[in-house]
Every structure is written in C-alpha cells, then in structure tokens.
Amino acid sequence: MSVIVENVCKLYRNQTALDNISFSVETGSIMGILGPNGAGKSTLLRIITGYLTPTSGTIKINGLKVDPDNLEIKRMIGYLPENNPLYPDLFVREYLRLAAGFYKIPNSKKRIEEIIDLTALNSEAFKKIGALSKGYRQRVGLAQAMLHDPALLILDEPTSGLDPAQLVEIRQLIRNISSDKTVLISTHIMQEVDALCDKVLILNHGKVAALETPEKLKTLSIQKIRTFLIEFKEEASFEIFDPIEGLTKCEQISTQKFLLYSADVDLRPALFHLAVKKSLTLLTLQEQGSTMEHSFLEIVK
C-alpha cells in the first residue's frame, strides 16, 4: 500500500494552508509529520483521508486517486483524529459494534474481540468509554481506526496528553501494527519521531521544509551544534567556563552538572585543562549526540 502525494495545494480565500506538497510512503513504513502550530499538518491528513478536497494536486493510495465519494478508498483508510471523538455513554464493545456496522464488517463479533485483544482493552471492555483513563480512550480510538483492517493508518497526535507509561504502551502498539500497514503520524513529540518513524516530513508555513530519515535529519543543521555534558564532584559556577574559546552557550543543570554548546568546536580538551587548573574532580565529560530538537528548531526558523 503506497501513498503518493503530488503537488498538493490548499487555499482558504487568501490564506495558503498547503503549498505544493509532494512525498510518498511505502507499505510497512511509518512517516512522522512535524511542524509548528498552523504549519498545515492536520489539513494535509484530512486531505489524504478525503475529508477535505485540495485546491490542486493529487493523492493516490495504492494507485487509486483519493476522491471524497470513493468508498473503496475510504475502506483502505483508518483515521484517529487529534481530539479522538468518542461516545462516553457507550460501552467499549457497544461502540465498536457501532463502528463495525458503518464498515459492514462480516463476522463483526469475532473481529471486535480480535481488535480488543490487539489493543489490550480486555480488562476495560466492560466499562463505559467515559469511565476510561486517557490512555485507554486512546486505545479505543485506535481500535476503531483499525477495526476494518485498513492498509493506511492515519494518526493525528495519537499520544497527546498521555503520561510516560501510557506513551510507551501506545508507541509499542503502533510499532506492532505497522509491519503490514502504511502509517502516518502527526505529532509535536520529537522522541516519538525518533522512536517510531522511518521517515520524517517537516512542514513550515504550508511548505515542505525537510523530508529525511530521523538519522539524516539530525545532521541537517544549518550550523553544526555540538553539545557537551560536564559534571564535577565539587560545586561550581557557570562563570568558570567564560574563558573557553568556541563556547556559544552554557546551561546549568545543577551546581555540579552543566551542558555546554559550541559551533562545531570540540570543547573537551579545553574543559579537561580547565578542570585541572581549577582543581575540580571530573565525574563526566562527554559529547552528547545530535538531537532532533536542534535540527527541527533550525529548520523551522
């Protein structure tokens, strides 16, 4: 199941929401869609689902052009919108039976039990949706999106508002279901992209600002930023780093631990000599890897 987006534009009167967007995703791949608020992420996902019509350009799913009236296309797509609209007064199984009726799923009772098992909703399936935690409500949304076994799964902010334990569970669930599907995820969480995605699309002001793998994206900084972690046994003040040549920024994590930044300069030799000069005992001195946050912030600037 391939998804091909070609030269898609979306205008709202005089405002350009999407400006000539093109990319493709293959089966078994997870693509993360990043961008600041208002960049066009949700608009793009709604166009791919057929909910919105582009002003120009085309989207093809498995070779078929997306058309709001094409039911065959809609059967290929599972969609979890950002606000995860559910019926709080319905029981979990009751809600899934309702969704199965929309898709006219044969032997729906068996399929509902399969999807409850897949999304680990077994212990909560007897409850009303309104009584579930945020993490379990997200699971119900995912269960609904996957109920008809779609080839393309579109998730808009699927982990928004979840606690760390719930984040890990939902990410693992997405990984488990992605092996034979194409998955598009819109998110603000950089760690999520790093942990899940094979490719990253960054939108900014409705345009494609970057389209790379997470690993490649970390190397795309306009200015190479290097980060160093230093920790002393004794307490110290960040002013002691002022003489270090090439230092561009210093962040104090604690009275003993600091993050130092440079523009493509290795600060470790100078930091070692500084520690010796100041009679400070080094506990840690290491260069941190490039981060998605650094690259993202530079790209959208």
N, C-alpha and C positions, 0 to 999 in steps of 0.2 A: 504494500500500500504506500505509494509515493504521493507526496503533496507538493505541487508546483504552483508557486505564486509568481505571476509575471506582471510587472509594471502597474501595480495596483495603486490607484489614487482615490481619495475620498475627500470631497469638498462639502462643507456646510456653509452655504452662502459664500461669504468672502474668506472663510477660515479653511485652511488646508489641514485636515487631520492626518492624512497619509499622502506621501509624495513619492510616487514611483518606486514602490516596494517590490523587490524580487528576491526569492530564495526557493530552495527545495529541501525536502526532508524524506528520507527513505524509511522503509519498514524496519522496526527494531531499534530505531533511533529516538532519543529524547532531545528535543530542542528547547532551550530556555530563551524566553523573550524578556529582555530587560529594558529599562528606560525610566527616566524621571516621570513624575505625575504629569499627565497631559501629553505624553510622547506618542500616544496612538496605539498602545498595546491592546487594550480591550476592544477598540474599534477594529483592529486587524483580526482578532479572534472572532468577533461577531460576523465579519465579512466572510471568513473561512467557513463558518457554520451555515452561512446563507441567511442569517437573521437580518443582516444589512446588505444592501446592494452597493458595490463600488461605483464611483463616478466613471472610472475607466479601468482597464486591465482585466485579467482573467485569473481564476483559481481552478486548478484541476486536481481532483482526487481520484487516484487510480485511473487516470486517463479521461475521467468524466468531468465536464465543466460544471462548477457549482452554480446551481440555479435555485432560487427560493422555492420554486414549485416542484423541484425534482425530488420525489420521495425516496428514490433509490440512493441518492447522495445522502439524505438525512439518516437513512438506516446505517450508513457507514460511520456515522459520527456519534461519539459520546461527549457530552459537554457539561462541565461543572463550572457555573458562573461564579464570580467573586463573592456575591452575597449568599450563595447556596440556598435558594428559596425552597423551603420545605413546609409541610403541613404539620404544625406542632401538635394538633389534636388527633393525628392518626398514629396508630401503632406502626412499628417498623415494617413488619410483614404486610400490613394493610396498605401502606404507602407503596411498597414495591409491587404489590398486586395491581395497584392503580397504574403505575408506570408500565408494567408488563402488558396491560390492556391497551395502552397507547401504541405499543410496538407490535401488538398481536403476536406475542411470543408463544410458539407451540410448547405444550407441556410446561407451562409457566411455573407451576408449583415446584417442579424439580429444579428449574433454573434459579428460582428465588433462593432455594436452600443452598445451591452451589455458590451463589454470589454472597450470601450471608456468611458462609464458611470462608470464602476467599478474603473478604474484608474483615474477618474476625469480629462479626457482630453477634455471634451466637448467644453470648451472655446478656445482650441488651435487646434482642429482637422481640421480646415480650413487652417492652416498655413503649410508652408514647414518645414520639420524637421530641416533644417539648421538655421531657424529663431527662434527656441525654446531655452529657457534657459536650463542650465544643468539639473535642476530638472525635467523639462518636457521631456527632451530627455531620462532621466532615466525611466520616466513613459511610454514612447513609447516602450523602451526596455522591460519593464515588461509586457506591453500589448501584444507584440509579443510573449514573452515566455509563456504567459497564454492563448493565443488565442485559442488553440486546447484543452483547459481544461485538462492539464496534471495532473497526480496523483503525480508526483515528480517534484518539482521546485528547480532548482539549480541556486544560485545567487552568482556570484563571485565579491566581493567588490561592492555591489549594491548602497552604499551611498558615495562612494569615490568622494571627491571634492564638495559635496553639502554644502550649508550654513545651519545654525542651524534650520531655519524654514523649509527648504526642507527636512532635516534629520527627523524631527518629522513627516512630511507628509508621507514620504516613509516608515518609520517604521510602522506607523499606517496602511498603505496599506498592508504591508507584514503580519501584525497581522490579518487583516480582511480576507485575502485569505488563511490563514494557517489552518483553522478549519477542512477542509476535505482533506488536502494535506500533504505530507511529504516535508519539506523544508530544504535544506542545504544551509548555508550562510558562505562564506569565507570573513573574514573581519580583519582589524587591529584595529578596534574601540572597546575598552573594554566596553564602555557604551552601545553600540549596543547589545553586547552579553548579558549583564546584563538585558537589557530592553526586549529582544526578545526571547532568547533561553531557551529551556527546558534542553538541554544537551550541553556540550562543549567538543570538541576534540582538544587537543593541539598537534601539530606536531613540532618536532625539529630534524633537520638533517635527515628527512625522516622517523623518528620513532614516535610512539605514546608516548608522554611524559605524558599525562593525559587524562582521559575520565571520566568526572563527571558533575553533575549539577552545575550551577553557584554558588549556595549557598555552596555546598560542596567544590568547588574549592577554595573559599576564605579561607577555613580552612586548606588548604594543604601545607602551607608554611613550609619549612624545619626548619626555625627558626621563631617562632611566633613574628611578628612585631606588636607592639601596637602604635597607633598614638593619640596624644592629641592636641587639639586646645586650646590655651590660649590667651585671649585678655584683655588688661589693658585700663583704662581710660586715664592714662598718657603715655607719650612716654617712651620707654625702649630700651635697647640694648641686643642682644642675649648673650653677655658675662655674664649676671647676672645668666644664667642657668648653668654655669660651675660647681658649687658645687653639683648639683643634681645627686645623685647616681642612676645608672641604665640608665642614658640618653646616647643614642648612636648617635643621630643626631638632629640638630636644623635647621629649615628653617624659615627665617624671611619673613613674608608676607607683613607686613608694620611696621611702627615704634611702633605700639601698638599690633600687632597680630603676633603669632608665631605657627608653627607646631613642636611638639617635638616627638621623636621616642624613643622607648625602646624595649629591647628584653624580652618580657613577664614580664615587671615590671609595676605596676600601679603607675604612677608618680603624680597622683592628690593630695595626702596628702602633698608630699614634695613641690609641686608647690603652694599649698594654704599657707603653712607656709612661703615660700619664699616671696610671695606677702605681707604677714603681716609684715615680717621682713624689707622689702624694702619700706613699706608704699605705696604700689601700690593698686589701686582700681580695683578689678576683675570684668570685664564685662561678660567674658565667660571662663569656664573651663570644658571641656567635652572630652570624649574619642570618637574618630571617629571610624566608623565601618571598618572592614577589606575591602580592595579594591581588585578588580580583577587584577589591575596593579601589586600590590605587589606579588600576587601569581604567575601571569604569568611570571614576571621577574625572580623570584626564580626558577621556574620550568625549564625555557629555559636556565638558567645558567648551 
